[in-house]
């Protein structure tokens, strides 16, 4: 039976947005955000929007694999009742070829349609604990000079926490070891921004031994990061546990924590202190379970993302602000994009993300 909340259609289109400069991590760089925009339309005409932001250098997902997964789910979504969004979402992993970014896009569009129709802001739907967050801003991999220049720009924005991507080496020469290059970049950032909190993000680029040596060298320079995110390989639980046991700096899992089962295992092993939740890794329903498991286990929470536009990043901000309790916030990638093909959504005020202008759903619409 067709009722107003029946999903009449699901469409998917490419969302290619150039970056101001390549966004580099230890596994590679991206110069264009090759994402996808999906839209669901309900029988009453309400539309909801979602974004898939695959990042091949992070987990191997591509625009093509995400699009194929979304299209494979189309027949299960069209004709369903959007009020049953969680039931729909729970069936997605069983679809062959389903990816985390595809799940995120579909679940986002469903919830956007549902909450737009209800005239309920998404941050309120997730719990309404807060409507603002304070984010870091990232310095991607690159040269020492580029790191210092980026740090100056970040400080000028009024941002107080800087995240530094490490583990990729020097793009200009192969004669300097990665660790020495990273050390020089971190020191250069500290010299430019002596009062900023520093987060290091290895994106699996280090071994435990090298990570400890880097921390030793930083200590000589009087630098103690507030967090070391995913220093070692995704499957190196022993390395994570070894670093966490030293209590030198808090250790966060990112690539290692893509499901609630991953987080339960890491918690049982005492392998990390912090879990970085990215909706693009697993979708919204699984992310809610990850947050619950982490809280029960006494692990602190971080919210992050891939190379996302204002649409997907606003959803992550609503997720974290609405639930509350996120110790680390890394929601800055719209600042790296050369254009914004949307209107609405969150607003950056220096390092503060403001969601108060959103009156229904995530508030983002294509121009």
Order of alpha helices (4+ residues) and beta strands (2+ residues): beta-beta-beta-alpha-alpha-alpha-alpha-alpha-beta-beta-alpha-beta-alpha-beta-alpha-beta-alpha-beta-alpha-beta-alpha-alpha-beta-alpha-beta-beta-beta-beta-beta
